[in-house]
Amino acid sequence: MHATMRYYHGNPGLADQLAARADEIRSVIGAVPGFNAYYLVRLDDATVSITVCDDEAGTEESTRVAAAWIGENMPELTASPPMVSAGTVTLSA
C-alpha cells in the first residue's frame, strides 16, 4: 500500500469546508484505481488529507484529481498549494 498526505498549513477551517462536501470528495477520490481509504484531519493550524491506495500510481492519481477538484470548486486555495508527501505504508493495524 501507498499513502499520500496533503498538508494545508494555516488553513484549519478547510477541514470543515471539505467535510461539508463529503459526498463530492468521496466520489472524486473513491474513483481512483486502487483506492483504499481517505482521511481528513483538522489540526490547530492546518488541515491534512491522507489517501491510501494499493500503489504509488493510485496515490499520484489521487493528488492529481484532488488538485483538479479544488481548482474547480475552491479556486481561492490554489494560491497556496499544499505540501505533499508520499510513501509506502509499512504498518497497518
MOUR-V321538 format. One record per residue. N is the residue number from 1. RES is the residue in three letters. PHI is phi in degrees with one decimal (none if undefined). NEAR is the number of other C-alpha atoms within 12 Angstrom. D_LAST is the distance of its C-alpha to the last C-alpha in Angstrom with 1 decimal. Layout:
<<N:RES:PHI:NEAR:D_LAST> <N:RES:PHI:NEAR:D_LAST>>
This chain:
<<1:MET:none:23:12.9> <2:HIS:-135.6:30:14.7> <3:ALA:-128.3:35:14.6> <4:THR:-126.2:38:17.7> <5:MET:-117.5:31:18.3> <6:ARG:-113.8:33:21.8> <7:TYR:-107.5:29:23.1> <8:TYR:-99.9:30:26.2> <9:HIS:-68.4:24:27.8> <10:GLY:76.4:20:30.3> <11:ASN:-139.5:24:29.4> <12:PRO:-66.2:22:27.2> <13:GLY:-68.4:22:29.1> <14:LEU:-59.6:30:27.8> <15:ALA:-57.8:29:24.6> <16:ASP:-68.5:18:27.0> <17:GLN:-62.9:20:29.2> <18:LEU:-71.0:28:26.4> <19:ALA:-61.6:21:24.9> <20:ALA:-65.9:14:28.5> <21:ARG:-115.6:19:28.3> <22:ALA:-54.4:18:24.9> <23:ASP:-62.1:12:26.4> <24:GLU:-65.3:19:27.9> <25:ILE:-60.6:30:24.7> <26:ARG:-58.6:25:22.8> <27:SER:-69.9:17:25.7> <28:VAL:-74.1:25:26.0> <29:ILE:-72.5:35:22.4> <30:GLY:-65.2:26:21.4> <31:ALA:-82.2:21:24.3> <32:VAL:-68.3:29:23.0> <33:PRO:-57.5:21:22.6> <34:GLY:81.6:23:19.1> <35:PHE:-60.1:30:17.7> <36:ASN:-118.5:25:14.1> <37:ALA:-158.9:28:13.6> <38:TYR:-138.6:31:15.8> <39:TYR:-129.6:24:15.4> <40:LEU:-125.4:31:18.5> <41:VAL:-122.6:26:18.6> <42:ARG:-95.7:25:21.9> <43:LEU:-101.8:19:22.6> <44:ASP:-60.3:15:25.9> <45:ASP:-125.2:16:27.4> <46:ALA:-165.2:22:25.5> <47:THR:-122.2:28:23.4> <48:VAL:-126.1:31:20.4> <49:SER:-111.9:37:19.1> <50:ILE:-128.9:33:16.0> <51:THR:-120.2:44:16.1> <52:VAL:-118.0:37:13.6> <53:CYS:-131.2:32:15.6> <54:ASP:-62.9:24:15.9> <55:ASP:-149.7:24:18.1> <56:GLU:-62.3:25:20.2> <57:ALA:-59.4:23:23.0> <58:GLY:-66.1:30:21.0> <59:THR:-70.1:39:19.9> <60:GLU:-63.8:30:23.5> <61:GLU:-65.8:28:24.8> <62:SER:-63.4:41:22.7> <63:THR:-66.9:35:24.2> <64:ARG:-64.0:21:27.6> <65:VAL:-70.8:26:27.5> <66:ALA:-64.4:37:26.2> <67:ALA:-63.3:28:29.1> <68:ALA:-65.1:20:31.5> <69:TRP:-64.6:23:30.5> <70:ILE:-63.7:27:30.8> <71:GLY:-59.2:17:34.1> <72:GLU:-81.9:13:35.5> <73:ASN:-106.1:18:34.3> <74:MET:-141.0:19:34.0> <75:PRO:-60.6:14:36.4> <76:GLU:-64.1:13:36.8> <77:LEU:-83.1:24:33.4> <78:THR:-69.2:17:34.4> <79:ALA:-68.4:12:36.6> <80:SER:-131.3:17:33.5> <81:PRO:-63.9:22:30.8> <82:PRO:-73.5:25:27.3> <83:MET:-80.7:20:26.0> <84:VAL:-114.4:24:23.6> <85:SER:-129.0:21:21.0> <86:ALA:-144.0:26:18.9> <87:GLY:-173.8:23:16.9> <88:THR:-81.1:21:14.7> <89:VAL:-72.9:21:10.9> <90:THR:-105.2:10:10.2> <91:LEU:-152.4:9:6.5> <92:SER:-131.8:10:3.8> <93:ALA:-117.1:4:0.0>>
